[in-house]
Amino acid sequence: MKRLLSHPNLYLSEHIHQVNIAMDAILNRHQQNIQNRYLNFADIISKLAQLHDTGKGGTAFQKYIQAPDSFRGDRLAKAHTPLSLILTLAMAIKEGWEPLVALALAQAVNGHHAGLATRGELDARLYSDDIASVLKSQLSTLDLLELENEIGLRLSDLALDKSPWLLAADFIEGCWEKIDTLKTTEAINYRLWVQLLFSVLLEADKAF
């Protein structure tokens, strides 16, 4: 089976392993009560490492990463973050994740090259015609078995055949509805928890 690259000289599975090691090291520097103030980091941190770069399994990205300096293809076609977001939300839908956990992971995956998105920005990404067009092409050539082999998660039974970005948008709307029910203190604690999760991923992703 063909191996998928994360970087020119690094397989995706190797990158995920490195990110996991770095995340554990970073979290060990924080008190346990900070990690668990809102939700349990230990239950989701490994899954975040596995999912954050799933979009790198796309054919265009794999062509790009073999020789980044000489790549002359469509820059949007080789973008991996939108596909990573869709695959993360498809996993959330399949496994029935709690809405606030799903939103936190989606925000971290979506923003790990750009920053946390506002509600409008995340919704716009899921409803973008340009991104939908690219996602159709990426999904049509995505080898889920190859990607499963690299990240260690079952992907072949995800609902990806009928506009999964629209299913993701509907799911995210439910997450926003959950946010709207939070009291002010709960919302602040959740925001800080998401920022901590996001920061841990960013530091771990750049550590190697």
C-alpha positions in Angstrom: 0.0 0.0 0.0 1.3 3.5 -0.9 2.5 5.6 2.0 1.2 9.1 2.5 3.6 12.0 3.2 3.1 14.8 5.7 6.3 16.6 4.8 8.8 16.0 2.0 10.8 13.6 4.2 8.2 12.5 6.7 5.3 10.1 6.5 1.9 11.3 7.9 1.9 8.5 10.5 5.4 9.7 11.7 4.2 13.3 12.0 1.1 12.2 14.0 3.4 10.2 16.3 5.6 13.2 16.8 2.7 15.5 17.5 1.3 13.0 20.1 4.7 13.0 21.9 4.9 16.8 21.9 1.3 17.2 23.1 1.9 14.8 26.0 5.1 16.7 27.0 3.3 20.1 26.8 0.3 18.9 28.8 2.6 17.5 31.5 3.7 21.1 32.2 0.1 22.1 33.1 -1.7 21.2 36.3 -4.4 18.5 35.9 -7.1 20.8 37.2 -6.4 23.3 34.3 -6.5 20.5 31.7 -9.9 19.2 33.0 -11.5 22.6 33.9 -14.1 22.1 31.3 -13.6 18.7 29.5 -11.0 15.9 29.8 -8.0 16.6 27.5 -6.8 13.0 27.8 -9.9 11.7 26.0 -9.5 13.8 22.9 -5.9 14.9 22.5 -4.8 11.8 20.6 -7.8 12.0 18.2 -6.9 15.7 17.5 -3.4 14.6 16.6 -4.8 11.9 14.3 -7.3 14.2 12.5 -5.6 17.5 12.2 -3.8 16.7 8.9 -6.1 14.1 7.4 -6.6 16.4 4.4 -3.0 15.7 3.5 -4.2 12.4 2.1 -5.6 14.3 -1.0 -3.9 13.5 -4.3 -3.0 17.2 -5.1 -1.4 17.6 -1.7 0.6 14.4 -2.2 1.9 15.7 -5.5 2.7 19.1 -4.0 4.6 17.8 -0.9 7.0 15.6 -3.0 8.5 18.8 -4.5 6.9 21.9 -2.9 9.3 24.4 -4.5 8.5 23.2 -8.0 4.7 22.8 -7.6 2.8 24.7 -10.2 -0.7 23.3 -9.7 -3.8 24.8 -8.2 -3.0 26.2 -4.7 -6.6 25.7 -3.5 -6.7 22.1 -4.8 -3.6 21.1 -2.7 -5.0 22.9 0.4 -5.5 20.3 3.2 -7.2 22.2 5.9 -10.8 22.2 4.5 -10.7 18.5 3.8 -9.3 17.9 7.3 -12.2 19.8 8.7 -14.8 17.8 6.7 -13.2 14.5 7.7 -13.1 15.6 11.4 -16.8 16.6 11.3 -17.8 13.4 9.4 -16.1 11.4 12.2 -17.9 13.5 14.8 -21.3 12.8 13.2 -20.5 9.0 12.8 -19.4 8.7 16.4 -22.0 11.0 17.9 -19.5 13.4 19.7 -20.8 15.8 22.3 -21.4 19.1 20.4 -18.9 21.2 22.4 -16.1 18.6 22.0 -16.8 18.4 18.3 -16.8 22.2 17.9 -13.5 22.4 19.8 -11.8 19.8 17.6 -13.3 21.4 14.5 -12.0 24.8 15.4 -8.5 23.5 16.2 -8.3 21.5 12.9 -9.7 24.3 10.8 -7.5 27.0 12.4 -4.1 25.4 13.0 -2.6 27.3 10.0 -4.7 30.4 10.3 -6.2 31.0 13.8 -9.5 30.3 15.5 -12.4 31.2 13.3 -15.4 33.3 14.2 -18.9 31.7 13.9 -19.4 33.5 10.6 -16.0 32.5 9.3 -16.5 28.8 10.1 -20.0 28.8 8.6 -18.7 30.6 5.5 -16.0 27.9 4.9 -18.6 25.1 5.1 -21.0 26.9 2.7 -18.4 28.2 0.3 -19.1 27.2 -3.4 -15.4 27.4 -4.2 -14.4 25.1 -1.4 -17.3 22.7 -2.1 -16.0 22.4 -5.7 -12.5 21.6 -4.5 -13.8 19.2 -1.9 -15.7 17.3 -4.5 -12.5 16.8 -6.5 -10.4 15.9 -3.4 -12.9 13.4 -2.1 -13.3 11.7 -5.5 -9.6 10.8 -5.5 -9.1 10.2 -1.8 -8.0 6.7 -0.9 -9.5 6.2 2.5 -7.8 2.9 3.1 -4.4 4.5 2.6 -5.4 7.3 4.9 -6.7 4.9 7.6 -3.4 3.1 7.5 -1.5 6.3 8.2 -3.7 7.8 10.9 -5.0 4.7 12.7 -8.7 5.6 12.5 -11.4 3.9 10.5 -12.6 6.3 7.8 -14.1 4.0 5.1 -17.6 4.0 6.7 -17.8 7.8 6.9 -20.7 9.5 5.1 -18.7 11.2 2.3 -20.7 10.4 -0.8 -23.4 13.1 -0.6 -22.1 16.7 0.0 -20.6 16.0 3.4 -19.8 19.7 3.8 -23.6 20.4 4.0 -24.0 17.6 6.6 -21.1 19.2 8.5 -22.7 22.6 8.3 -25.9 21.2 9.8 -24.0 19.5 12.5 -22.0 22.7 13.3 -25.3 24.6 13.6 -26.3 22.2 16.4 -23.0 23.0 18.1 -23.7 26.7 17.9 -27.1 26.2 19.4 -25.4 24.4 22.3 -23.1 27.4 22.7 -26.1 29.7 22.8 -27.4 27.9 25.9 -24.3 28.4 28.0 -24.2 30.9 30.8 -21.6 33.6 30.6 -19.2 31.9 33.0 -19.6 28.6 31.2 -19.0 30.2 27.8 -15.8 32.0 29.1 -14.5 28.7 30.5 -15.2 26.9 27.3 -13.5 29.6 25.2 -10.4 29.3 27.4 -10.5 25.5 27.2 -10.7 25.7 23.4 -7.8 28.2 23.3 -5.7 25.9 25.5 -6.4 22.9 23.3 -5.7 25.0 20.2 -2.4 26.3 21.6 -1.2 22.8 22.6 -1.8 21.6 19.0 0.0 24.6 17.5 3.0 24.2 19.7 3.1 20.4 19.2 2.7 20.8 15.4 5.6 23.1 15.1 7.9 21.4 17.7 9.5 19.1 15.1 
